[in-house]
């Protein structure tokens, strides 16, 4: 075969393969968006067969398994060495499986391998909660079940579980308040979410989760209630009261964006 012909054919094959993979991945994403998770799993697996290190397909496969509630598959079949978000997904999966003892090492791996990961704060929060509640495994398991119901879009069951958990004045109750707010947001019950966060701040004024609750409240006013003035006040108060918190960094970014938008008008 002539060398130029061979090069042309090789290029054609490579381009066709990339095009086919792109179409297959797009199909998988569409299945996922339509909540047809079983078909999404099949399509993601086909993409991975063609490109074993294609991280977006692994991420889609992991999320699809989680959405179907197949935790064993999510735990065993994912190549978590490819990215921080896959490793964080593995940590979450093990939490839902109540394999609490194996999680601290993975949190350490996440912070060591991906020092700038956006998931580090969530991972460290989970590690702190595990350390603080290790003597109350029953309540911890109930919280993990409620969180898993949220993950799998079983909002009503998750709300019932979260409401049971917020009754006692303990660490899981604090996290359950934030989960309950997220559930109300998912159900488009924004006022309920606002009320939940305000109730949390009154009930647990010294909680280390107050900055997170304040930031979430600011985002609700900004994005869902379209109340820019209230959101700005909440972000500024957060920065003033908790200047070293990760949420203050996010609040500053939000305020900068708001300022730039005002200048461009």
N, C-alpha and C positions, 0 to 999 in steps of 0.2 A: 504494500500500500504506500502511495506517495506520502511523504512526511507532512505536507501541508493538508492533505486530505485527512490524515490521521488526527492532526491537531484540531481541524475543523469539527470532526466527528466527536472528539473528546470534549471540546467546548460545548457542543450541542447537547451531549449527554449530561454534562454537569449542569448546564442551564435548565434543562428539562427536569432534572432531579430536584434542583432548588425550587423551581416553579411548582412542581407537584407537592413538595414538602410544605411550601407556603400555603397552597390551597387546602391541604389536609389540616394544617394547623388552624387556619381560618375557620374551617368547618367545625373543628373541635371547639374553638372558642364560641362559635355560634350556638352549638349544642349546649355548652355550659351556660351561656346567657339565657337560653330558653329553659334552663333547669332540666334538660334531658341528660342527666349525668351519666347514665349507662352508655349512651352513644358517645358522649364526650370522652369517656374512659377509653373506648375502643379506638377512637380517632387519635387521641394523644399517644396511645401505645403504638399505633402505626407510624406516627411521626418519629417516635423514639427508636423504632426499629431501623429507620433510615438514618437517623442522626442521634447516636446514643448520648451525646453530651449537650443536646439542645435543651438548655435549662428551662425556657418558657413552657415547653411541653411537659417536663417533669413537674413544674409548679402547677400547671393545669391538672395533671393527673392526681397530684396530691390533694388539691382542693376538691376535685370531683369525688375521690374516695371519702374525704371528710364529709362532704355534703350527703353522700349516700349512707353515712354512718358506718362504713366499713373501715373501722379503725385498724384492724390487723393488717389489711392491705396497705393502708396509708403508712403504717409503721415499717413494714417489711420491704416494700417494693420501690421506695424512693431513694434516689442517689443524692443523699444530703450533702455530699462533699462539693456539690456544684455551686452552692450559693448560701448566703445568710438567710434568705427567706425560706429556703427548704429546710435548713437546720431549725429555724424557729417553728416551722410547721411540725417538725418531728417532736420538738419540745411540747408543743400544744397537744399533739396526739398522745404522747405518753402521759400528759396530765389527765386527759380524758379517760385513759385506761387505768388511772390511779396508780401508775408506776412511779410514785413520787421519789423514791430513792435514786432512780437513774437520772433524774432531771438536773440536779446541780452540776454534774460533770459536763453535760451538754451546754448548760448556760455558760460555764467557764470556757468551753471550746468556742462558743459564739463570740464572747468578749475578746478572746485571744486572737482568733482568726479574722474577725471582722470588727475591728476597733471602732469604725465609723458607721456601723450599721444602724439603721433607723429602728431596728427591733431590740436593741440592747436595753433601752429603758424598760420596755415591757417584760423582757426576760429577767432583768434584775428585780423588778417588782414581783414577778412570780416567785423568784428565789427567796425574796424576803418573806413573802406570805407563807411559803412552805416552811421556812425556819420558824416563823412566829406561831404557826398552827400545827406543828408536827405532833403535839400531844392530843390534838382533837381531830383525829383522822376521819371520824364519822361526819363532822360538819364540813371538813375539807372535801370529802367525797360528794356530799350534797351540792356544794358549790361547783365542783367540776362537772357534775351532771347538769346543773342549770346552765352552765356556760356551753356545754355540748349541745343542749337543746337550742340555744341561741345560734350556735354555729350551723345547725341543721335546719334552721328556719322554723322550728317548733316554738313559736313565740308565746303562745298562750300557756303551754306547759312550763316554759322557762320563767314566765312572769309569776306563776303560782309558786314555783320553787324559790325564786328570788324574794318574794314577799314573806315566805316562811323564814328565810335566812336573815332578813333585816331586823327581826324582832329582838334577837339577843344582842347585847352590847359587846361584840367581839370583832376580831379582825375580818373574818369572812363576811360579816354583816356590812362592813365598810365597803368591801369590794362588790358586794351584792347590790348596794345602792347604785353604784356606777353601772353595773350590768343592767339593772332595772331601767335606768335612764336610756341606755342604748336600745333596750327592747322597745320602749315607748317610741323612740325615734324611728326604729324599723317599722313600727306600726303606724307611723305618721301621727302619733299622738303627742305633739310637741309640747303642749301646755302641761301634760302629765310628766314629761321628761324634765321640764323646768321646775315643776313642783317637787319632784323627787330629788333633784340636785340641791335645791334650797333646803329641803327637809334634812338631807344628809349633812349639810354645813351646820345646821342648828344642833343636830343630834351628836355629831362628832367634830366639834370645832377645833380640836387639837390633832386630828387625823393627818397623817403624812400624805393622804390622798387629796387633801383640800386643794392644792394647786391644780391637780388634774381635773377636779370637779369644776373649779373656777374657769379653767381654760375651755372645758367642754361647754359650759354655760355660755361663754363668749362666742363660741363657734355657732351654737344654736341661734343666738340672737343675730349673728352676722349672716349666716347662710339660710336659715329656715324662717326666721321671723323678719328678716330684712330690716332690722333695727340697728343701723350702723352706730348711732350715738351710744346706745346701751352697750353694744359690743366693745366699743372703744373704751368706755369707762371700766368695763370688767377687765379688759386686757391691761389697762394702765394700773388698776388696783392690784392685779396679780403681780405685775413687775415690781411694784412698790413694796408689797408685803412679802414676796418670795423671790427676790432678785436672782438667787442662785439655782432655782429649780429649772429642770429641763423645759417645763411648760412656759416659763418666762421667756426662754429663747424663742419658742414657737410664737408666743404672744408678740414679741418684738417684730418677728417676721410679718405677722398679720398686720400690725400697725404700720409697718413700712409699706406694705402693699396698698393699704388704705390711703396713706399719704400720697403715694405715687398716682393713685387713681384720681385723687382730688386735684392734683397738679395738672393732670392731663385734660381735665374737664374745662 
